[in-house]
Amino acid sequence: MIKDLTQGSIRRHLITMSIPIGIGMFVQTLYFMVDLYFVGRLGDAALAGVSAAGTIMYIVMALTQMLGVGTVALMARAIGAHDKVDSNLIFNQSLLMSGLCAVVILFTGLVLTPYYFHALGADPQTTEMGVSYLRWYAPGLALQFILNAIGSALRAGGIVKPGMLVQIVTVLINIVLAPVLIAGWGTGYPLGVMGAGLASSIAIAIGVVMLFVYFVKQERFVRFQRNQMHPQWGVWRRILNIGFPAGAEFACFFVFMAVIYSIISHFGPAAMAGFGVGSRLMQAIFLPGMAIAFAVPAIAGQNMGAKAMGRVKETMRQAIYLEVGVMVFLTLVCKFQPSWLVGTFARDPQSALVAAEFLHIISWNFVATGLIFVCSGFFQALGNTWPSLLSTGTRLFLFAVPAYWLSLRPEFTLHQLWYLSVATVACQAVMSLCLLRWQWKKSMAGVASGSAAAAAESGNSVGLNLSAD
């Protein structure tokens, strides 16, 4: 549990929580980066297939965010209010929901992936590679839900280092297994893209066992309770009311990426591979900014539970300062030498050119993206994530319709798509800030109203006691 927060220590707590969260997220991203590194040596079709398959991750992230955001927000408030009973109930229900989602994702990855690639319009070789990769990665994707449920419970209490350490170990395992299974190092039996998916699944399975053992032995505030492992619809509604909009945001990202892949598929496997590398690198570059935003719900949420609105406001201010500073630095990195960043993963000159140009142009929206991240974190802390979904949905509409129109024009180029993305992200950032200001005023009014009601009730109680005397 985060204890003894004062306004002067807000920035320190944001930084100390952000560092392990960022390391953990970076380590998690390395799963895909390691796969890209070795798969890139199998040719453009393999790289394009695995890159397009990675878009499925947005569905998994949508569901894990839906459960994780709701769990962290509700548990952080319960912990701030010292309500152990509610914390346990939320955790066990979140774990039950995660298990059901894992079954759905496993079925989807094993059975439905060919339909996804056919819908993208990918060529037969790219489709074959992507389907092979996803079918062996599906068990790992399913196990992500268990990791997410346990990790969210720990993060709600301000405990982030164990999850980071587990992720580091699993990535090291993946790094060792990837060349063995993909390229056949030491065995002489290369499995190609199938080996990439299998290596990640094995590593994630080991991570689940490690985090489970830590949780059982060390966690004291919340526990696994079998009598709470049956559906309680009221708790599900509470989790989904906060988590569903956050999950739907990632579903919007999936649609966004699917729109781009369907449009650029006409430019061939090299363009798809280049965009896949560029977008994955962009996600890795975003990690420091995302780590700050991920620390916000726990810190601000616990202060919301304690009715310390001054500290919530200070958290908001410090998070924005940190986020903008980090994103300005990352923008300069991408402006300085984007080709150096992509050279390790895209060996084909045409793919590397697409990836480098993508990063060079898209970096103009890094600061705006950072502000969107922070706003999203505060919507979670304030208990209303619907405004965040509204801004994301608006951005998707503003991008998808013009993008489709541009793709029909004979002079259409990829540059136009990237600049359109920059413009729509700027619009989303402005909208998110305006909605956050509105939600903050609404929350302050609610707290003031609750305090007035509590004071009136206290006054009535005193009057009754006096009259009784």
C-alpha positions as CSV (number, residue, x, y, z in Angstrom):
1,M,0.0,0.0,0.0
2,I,1.2,3.5,-0.8
3,K,1.5,5.3,2.6
4,D,2.0,8.8,3.9
5,L,1.6,10.6,0.6
6,T,2.2,14.4,0.8
7,Q,2.1,16.9,-2.0
8,G,5.9,17.2,-1.8
9,S,6.4,13.5,-2.4
10,I,3.9,13.0,-5.3
11,R,6.6,13.4,-8.0
12,R,8.9,11.0,-6.2
13,H,6.2,8.4,-5.9
14,L,5.3,8.8,-9.6
15,I,8.9,8.3,-10.6
16,T,9.5,5.4,-8.3
17,M,6.4,3.6,-9.4
18,S,7.0,4.5,-13.1
19,I,10.5,3.1,-13.3
20,P,9.6,-0.6,-12.5
21,I,6.4,-0.3,-14.4
22,G,8.3,1.0,-17.4
23,I,10.9,-1.7,-17.1
24,G,8.2,-4.3,-16.9
25,M,6.4,-2.9,-20.0
26,F,9.7,-2.7,-21.9
27,V,10.5,-6.3,-21.0
28,Q,7.1,-7.3,-22.1
29,T,7.6,-5.5,-25.4
30,L,10.8,-7.3,-25.9
31,Y,8.8,-10.5,-26.5
32,F,7.7,-9.2,-29.8
33,M,11.0,-7.4,-30.6
34,V,13.0,-10.6,-30.1
35,D,10.6,-12.4,-32.4
36,L,10.9,-9.6,-35.0
37,Y,14.7,-9.8,-34.9
38,F,14.9,-13.4,-35.7
39,V,11.8,-13.6,-37.9
40,G,13.2,-10.7,-40.0
41,R,15.8,-13.0,-41.2
42,L,13.2,-15.4,-42.7
43,G,12.1,-12.8,-45.3
44,D,9.5,-10.1,-45.9
45,A,6.5,-12.5,-46.0
46,A,7.4,-13.9,-42.5
47,L,8.0,-10.5,-41.1
48,A,4.8,-9.1,-42.6
49,G,2.8,-12.1,-41.3
50,V,4.1,-11.9,-37.7
51,S,3.7,-8.1,-37.8
52,A,0.1,-8.3,-38.9
53,A,-0.5,-11.1,-36.4
54,G,0.8,-8.7,-33.7
55,T,-2.3,-6.6,-34.3
56,I,-4.3,-9.3,-32.6
57,M,-2.4,-8.2,-29.4
58,Y,-4.7,-5.2,-29.4
59,I,-7.7,-7.5,-28.7
60,V,-5.8,-9.1,-25.9
61,M,-4.7,-5.7,-24.6
62,A,-8.3,-4.5,-24.9
63,L,-9.6,-7.3,-22.7
64,T,-6.7,-7.2,-20.2
65,Q,-7.1,-3.5,-19.9
66,M,-10.8,-3.8,-19.4
67,L,-10.2,-6.1,-16.4
68,G,-7.0,-4.5,-15.2
69,V,-8.2,-0.9,-15.2
70,G,-11.4,-1.7,-13.4
71,T,-9.5,-3.9,-10.9
72,V,-6.8,-1.3,-10.2
73,A,-9.2,1.6,-9.9
74,L,-11.6,-0.2,-7.5
75,M,-9.0,-1.9,-5.5
76,A,-6.9,1.3,-5.1
77,R,-10.0,3.1,-3.7
78,A,-10.8,0.2,-1.4
79,I,-7.2,0.1,-0.2
80,G,-7.2,3.8,0.4
81,A,-10.4,3.4,2.5
82,H,-8.9,0.3,4.3
83,D,-11.7,-1.9,3.1
84,K,-10.1,-5.3,2.9
85,V,-13.3,-7.2,2.3
86,D,-14.1,-5.3,-0.9
87,S,-10.5,-5.6,-2.1
88,N,-10.6,-9.4,-1.8
89,L,-14.0,-9.6,-3.5
90,I,-12.8,-7.4,-6.5
91,F,-9.6,-9.4,-6.9
92,N,-11.2,-12.8,-6.9
93,Q,-14.0,-11.8,-9.3
94,S,-11.4,-10.2,-11.6
95,L,-9.4,-13.5,-11.6
96,L,-12.6,-15.4,-12.5
97,M,-13.3,-13.0,-15.4
98,S,-9.7,-13.3,-16.6
99,G,-10.0,-17.1,-16.7
100,L,-13.1,-16.9,-18.9
101,C,-11.4,-14.4,-21.3
102,A,-8.4,-16.7,-21.5
103,V,-10.6,-19.5,-22.8
104,V,-12.1,-17.2,-25.4
105,I,-8.7,-16.0,-26.7
106,L,-7.3,-19.5,-26.8
107,F,-10.2,-20.6,-29.0
108,T,-9.9,-17.5,-31.2
109,G,-6.2,-17.9,-31.7
110,L,-6.4,-21.6,-32.6
111,V,-9.5,-21.5,-34.8
112,L,-10.4,-18.1,-36.2
113,T,-7.0,-16.6,-37.2
114,P,-7.2,-17.6,-40.9
115,Y,-10.4,-15.5,-41.3
116,Y,-8.6,-12.5,-39.9
117,F,-5.8,-12.6,-42.5
118,H,-8.2,-13.2,-45.3
119,A,-10.1,-10.1,-44.2
120,L,-6.9,-8.1,-44.3
121,G,-6.4,-9.1,-47.9
122,A,-2.9,-10.5,-47.2
123,D,-1.2,-12.6,-49.8
124,P,-1.2,-16.4,-49.3
125,Q,2.4,-16.7,-48.0
126,T,1.9,-13.8,-45.5
127,T,-1.3,-15.5,-44.4
128,E,0.3,-18.8,-43.9
129,M,3.1,-17.3,-41.8
130,G,0.8,-15.2,-39.6
131,V,-1.6,-18.1,-38.9
132,S,1.3,-20.4,-38.0
133,Y,2.7,-17.9,-35.6
134,L,-0.6,-17.1,-33.9
135,R,-1.6,-20.7,-33.4
136,W,1.5,-21.3,-31.3
137,Y,1.4,-18.0,-29.6
138,A,-2.3,-18.4,-28.6
139,P,-1.6,-20.3,-25.3
140,G,0.8,-17.5,-24.3
141,L,-1.8,-14.8,-25.1
142,A,-4.4,-16.7,-23.0
143,L,-2.0,-16.9,-20.0
144,Q,-1.5,-13.1,-20.2
145,F,-4.9,-12.8,-18.5
146,I,-3.7,-14.6,-15.4
147,L,-0.6,-12.4,-15.2
148,N,-2.7,-9.3,-15.7
149,A,-5.1,-10.2,-12.9
150,I,-2.4,-10.9,-10.3
151,G,-0.3,-8.0,-11.5
152,S,-3.2,-5.6,-11.3
153,A,-3.9,-6.6,-7.7
154,L,-0.3,-5.9,-6.8
155,R,-0.2,-2.6,-8.7
156,A,-3.4,-1.4,-6.9
157,G,-1.4,-1.6,-3.7
158,G,1.6,0.1,-5.1
159,I,3.6,-3.1,-5.5
160,V,5.2,-3.2,-8.9
161,K,8.8,-4.7,-8.5
162,P,7.8,-8.4,-8.4
163,G,5.9,-8.2,-11.7
164,M,8.9,-6.4,-13.2
165,L,11.3,-9.1,-12.1
166,V,9.1,-11.9,-13.3
167,Q,8.8,-10.2,-16.7
168,I,12.6,-9.8,-16.9
169,V,13.1,-13.5,-16.3
170,T,10.5,-14.5,-18.8
171,V,12.0,-12.3,-21.5
172,L,15.4,-13.8,-20.8
173,I,13.9,-17.2,-21.3
174,N,12.3,-16.1,-24.5
175,I,15.6,-14.7,-25.8
176,V,17.3,-18.0,-25.1
177,L,14.5,-20.0,-26.7
178,A,13.9,-17.8,-29.8
179,P,17.1,-18.7,-31.7
180,V,16.9,-22.3,-30.7
181,L,13.3,-22.8,-31.9
182,I,13.2,-20.2,-34.7
183,A,16.6,-20.7,-36.3
184,G,17.4,-24.2,-34.9
185,W,20.5,-23.2,-33.0
186,G,22.0,-26.3,-31.3
187,T,19.2,-28.6,-32.5
188,G,19.3,-28.4,-36.3
189,Y,15.5,-28.3,-36.5
190,P,14.4,-24.7,-37.2
191,L,10.7,-24.2,-36.7
192,G,10.5,-20.7,-38.2
193,V,7.6,-18.5,-37.2
194,M,6.0,-21.4,-35.4
195,G,9.1,-21.5,-33.1
196,A,8.6,-17.7,-32.4
197,G,5.1,-18.3,-31.1
198,L,6.1,-21.4,-29.1
199,A,9.1,-19.6,-27.4
200,S,6.9,-16.8,-26.2
201,S,4.2,-19.2,-24.9
202,I,6.7,-21.2,-22.9
203,A,8.2,-18.1,-21.4
204,I,4.9,-16.6,-20.4
205,A,3.8,-19.9,-18.8
206,I,6.9,-19.9,-16.6
207,G,6.2,-16.3,-15.7
208,V,2.7,-17.2,-14.5
209,V,4.0,-19.9,-12.2
210,M,6.6,-17.5,-10.7
211,L,4.2,-14.6,-10.1
212,F,1.5,-17.0,-8.7
213,V,4.1,-18.4,-6.2
214,Y,5.1,-14.9,-5.1
215,F,1.5,-13.8,-4.6
216,V,0.6,-16.8,-2.5
217,K,3.6,-16.5,-0.3
218,Q,4.0,-12.8,0.1
219,E,0.7,-10.9,-0.5
220,R,-1.3,-10.3,2.7
221,F,-3.9,-7.7,2.0
222,V,-5.7,-9.7,-0.7
223,R,-5.9,-13.5,-1.0
224,F,-7.3,-16.2,-3.2
225,Q,-10.7,-17.2,-1.8
226,R,-12.5,-20.1,-3.3
227,N,-15.9,-19.1,-1.9
228,Q,-15.7,-15.9,-3.9
229,M,-14.9,-17.6,-7.2
230,H,-18.4,-17.7,-8.6
231,P,-20.0,-15.0,-10.7
232,Q,-21.2,-12.0,-8.7
233,W,-22.9,-9.8,-11.3
234,G,-22.9,-6.7,-9.2
235,V,-19.1,-6.8,-8.9
236,W,-18.7,-7.5,-12.6
237,R,-20.8,-4.4,-13.4
238,R,-18.6,-2.3,-11.1
239,I,-15.4,-3.6,-12.8
240,L,-16.8,-3.3,-16.3
241,N,-18.3,0.2,-15.7
242,I,-14.7,1.5,-15.3
243,G,-12.8,-1.1,-17.3
244,F,-15.1,-1.5,-20.4
245,P,-14.4,2.0,-21.9
246,A,-10.6,1.5,-21.3
247,G,-10.8,-1.9,-23.0
248,A,-12.9,-0.5,-25.8
249,E,-10.1,2.0,-26.4
250,F,-7.7,-0.8,-27.3
251,A,-10.4,-2.3,-29.5
252,C,-10.4,1.0,-31.3
253,F,-6.7,0.7,-31.7
254,F,-7.2,-2.8,-33.2
255,V,-9.6,-1.3,-35.7
256,F,-7.2,1.6,-36.3
257,M,-4.3,-0.8,-37.1
258,A,-6.5,-3.1,-39.2
259,V,-7.6,-0.1,-41.3
260,I,-4.0,0.8,-41.9
261,Y,-2.9,-2.7,-42.7
262,S,-5.9,-3.1,-45.1
263,I,-4.9,0.1,-46.9
264,I,-1.2,-0.5,-47.1
265,S,-1.5,-4.1,-48.1
266,H,-1.8,-2.8,-51.7
267,F,1.7,-1.6,-51.4
268,G,3.0,-5.1,-50.9
269,P,4.7,-7.2,-48.1
270,A,7.6,-4.7,-47.8
271,A,5.3,-1.8,-46.8
272,M,3.4,-4.1,-44.4
273,A,6.7,-5.3,-42.9
274,G,8.0,-1.7,-42.6
275,F,4.9,-0.4,-40.9
276,G,4.9,-3.4,-38.6
277,V,8.5,-2.7,-37.5
278,G,7.9,1.1,-37.2
279,S,4.7,0.7,-35.1
280,R,6.3,-1.8,-32.8
281,L,9.3,0.5,-32.3
282,M,6.9,3.3,-31.6
283,Q,5.2,1.3,-28.9
284,A,8.6,0.6,-27.3
285,I,9.5,4.3,-27.5
286,F,6.2,5.2,-25.8
287,L,7.0,3.0,-22.8
288,P,8.4,5.7,-20.5
289,G,5.4,7.9,-21.1
290,M,3.0,5.0,-20.7
291,A,4.7,4.0,-17.4
292,I,4.0,7.4,-15.9
293,A,0.4,7.2,-17.0
294,F,0.1,3.6,-15.5
295,A,1.4,4.9,-12.1
296,V,-1.3,7.5,-12.0
297,P,-4.4,5.4,-11.2
298,A,-2.9,3.8,-8.1
299,I,-1.6,7.0,-6.6
300,A,-4.5,9.2,-7.5
301,G,-7.0,6.4,-6.9
302,Q,-5.8,5.8,-3.3
303,N,-6.0,9.6,-2.6
304,M,-9.5,9.6,-4.1
305,G,-10.5,6.9,-1.7
306,A,-9.0,8.9,1.2
307,K,-10.9,12.1,-0.1
308,A,-7.5,13.9,-0.4
309,M,-8.5,16.0,-3.5
310,G,-5.5,18.4,-3.1
311,R,-3.1,15.5,-3.5
312,V,-5.1,14.2,-6.5
313,K,-4.7,17.6,-8.2
314,E,-1.0,17.7,-7.4
315,T,-0.6,14.2,-8.9
316,M,-2.3,15.5,-12.1
317,R,0.1,18.5,-12.4
318,Q,3.2,16.5,-11.7
319,A,2.3,13.7,-14.1
320,I,1.7,16.2,-16.9
321,Y,5.1,17.9,-16.3
322,L,6.9,14.5,-16.3
323,E,5.0,13.2,-19.3
324,V,5.7,16.3,-21.5
325,G,9.4,16.3,-20.6
326,V,9.8,12.6,-21.5
327,M,7.9,12.9,-24.7
328,V,9.8,15.9,-25.9
329,F,13.0,13.9,-25.4
330,L,11.7,10.9,-27.3
331,T,10.5,13.1,-30.2
332,L,14.1,14.4,-30.5
333,V,15.4,10.8,-30.5
334,C,13.2,9.9,-33.5
335,K,14.0,13.1,-35.3
336,F,17.7,12.6,-34.9
337,Q,18.2,9.2,-36.5
338,P,15.1,7.0,-37.1
339,S,17.0,4.8,-39.7
340,W,19.4,3.7,-36.9
341,L,16.4,2.6,-34.8
342,V,14.9,0.4,-37.5
343,G,18.1,-1.1,-39.0
344,T,18.3,-3.9,-36.5
345,F,14.8,-5.3,-37.3
346,A,14.3,-4.4,-41.0
347,R,17.1,-5.7,-43.2
348,D,15.3,-5.2,-46.5
349,P,16.1,-1.6,-47.7
350,Q,12.5,-0.9,-48.8
351,S,11.0,-2.1,-45.5
352,A,13.6,-0.1,-43.5
353,L,12.8,3.0,-45.5
354,V,9.0,2.7,-44.8
355,A,9.7,2.2,-41.1
356,A,12.1,5.1,-40.8
357,E,9.8,7.5,-42.6
358,F,6.9,6.4,-40.4
359,L,8.8,7.1,-37.2
360,H,10.2,10.5,-38.5
361,I,6.7,11.8,-39.3
362,I,4.7,10.2,-36.5
363,S,7.1,11.5,-33.8
364,W,5.4,14.9,-34.2
365,N,2.5,13.6,-32.2
366,F,4.5,12.1,-29.3
367,V,3.7,15.0,-26.9
368,A,0.0,14.9,-27.7
369,T,0.1,11.1,-27.2
370,G,1.7,11.6,-23.8
371,L,-1.1,14.0,-22.7
372,I,-3.7,11.4,-23.9
373,F,-2.0,8.8,-21.7
374,V,-2.1,11.0,-18.6
375,C,-5.7,11.9,-19.2
376,S,-6.6,8.3,-19.5
377,G,-4.9,7.5,-16.2
378,F,-6.8,10.2,-14.4
379,F,-10.1,9.1,-15.9
380,Q,-9.4,5.7,-14.3
381,A,-8.6,7.3,-11.0
382,L,-11.7,9.5,-11.1
383,G,-13.8,6.4,-11.7
384,N,-15.2,7.4,-15.2
385,T,-13.3,6.1,-18.2
386,W,-16.1,6.8,-20.7
387,P,-14.7,10.3,-21.7
388,S,-11.4,8.6,-22.7
389,L,-13.3,6.2,-24.9
390,L,-15.2,9.1,-26.5
391,S,-12.0,10.9,-27.4
392,T,-10.5,7.7,-28.8
393,G,-13.6,6.8,-30.8
394,T,-13.7,10.4,-32.2
395,R,-10.1,10.0,-33.3
396,L,-10.8,6.7,-35.0
397,F,-13.6,8.2,-37.0
398,L,-11.6,11.3,-37.9
399,F,-8.8,9.0,-39.2
400,A,-10.7,6.1,-40.8
401,V,-13.0,8.0,-43.1
402,P,-10.4,10.4,-44.6
403,A,-7.9,7.5,-44.8
404,Y,-10.2,5.4,-46.9
405,W,-11.0,8.4,-49.1
406,L,-7.3,9.2,-49.6
407,S,-6.6,5.5,-50.5
408,L,-8.9,5.7,-53.5
409,R,-7.1,8.6,-55.0
410,P,-4.4,7.8,-57.7
411,E,-1.8,10.1,-56.1
412,F,-2.1,8.4,-52.6
413,T,1.1,7.8,-50.7
414,L,2.0,6.4,-47.3
415,H,3.2,9.9,-46.2
416,Q,-0.4,11.2,-46.4
417,L,-1.5,8.4,-44.1
418,W,1.1,9.2,-41.4
419,Y,0.4,13.0,-41.5
420,L,-3.3,12.3,-41.2
421,S,-2.5,10.2,-38.1
422,V,-0.5,13.1,-36.6
423,A,-3.4,15.6,-37.1
424,T,-6.0,13.3,-35.6
425,V,-3.9,12.6,-32.5
426,A,-3.6,16.3,-31.9
427,C,-7.4,16.6,-32.1
428,Q,-7.8,13.7,-29.6
429,A,-5.3,15.3,-27.1
430,V,-7.3,18.6,-27.1
431,M,-10.5,16.7,-26.6
432,S,-9.1,14.6,-23.8
433,L,-7.8,17.6,-21.9
434,C,-11.2,19.3,-22.2
435,L,-13.0,16.2,-21.0
436,L,-10.6,15.8,-18.1
437,R,-11.2,19.3,-16.9
438,W,-15.0,18.7,-17.1
439,Q,-14.7,15.4,-15.2
440,W,-12.5,17.0,-12.5
441,K,-15.0,19.7,-11.8
442,K,-17.8,17.1,-11.6
443,S,-15.7,15.0,-9.2
444,M,-14.9,18.0,-7.0
445,A,-18.6,18.9,-6.9
446,G,-19.4,15.4,-5.9
447,V,-16.9,15.4,-3.0
448,A,-18.1,18.8,-1.8
449,S,-21.7,17.5,-1.8
450,G,-20.7,14.4,0.1
451,S,-18.8,16.4,2.7
452,A,-21.7,18.7,3.2
453,A,-24.1,15.7,3.6
454,A,-21.7,14.1,6.1
455,A,-21.4,17.4,8.1
456,A,-25.2,17.7,8.2
457,E,-25.5,14.1,9.4
458,S,-22.9,14.7,12.0
459,G,-24.7,17.8,13.2
460,N,-27.9,16.0,13.5
461,S,-26.2,13.2,15.5
462,V,-24.8,15.8,17.9
463,G,-28.2,17.4,18.3
464,L,-29.8,14.1,19.1
465,N,-27.1,13.3,21.7
466,L,-27.5,16.7,23.3
467,S,-31.3,16.3,23.5
468,A,-30.9,12.8,25.0
469,D,-28.6,14.2,27.7
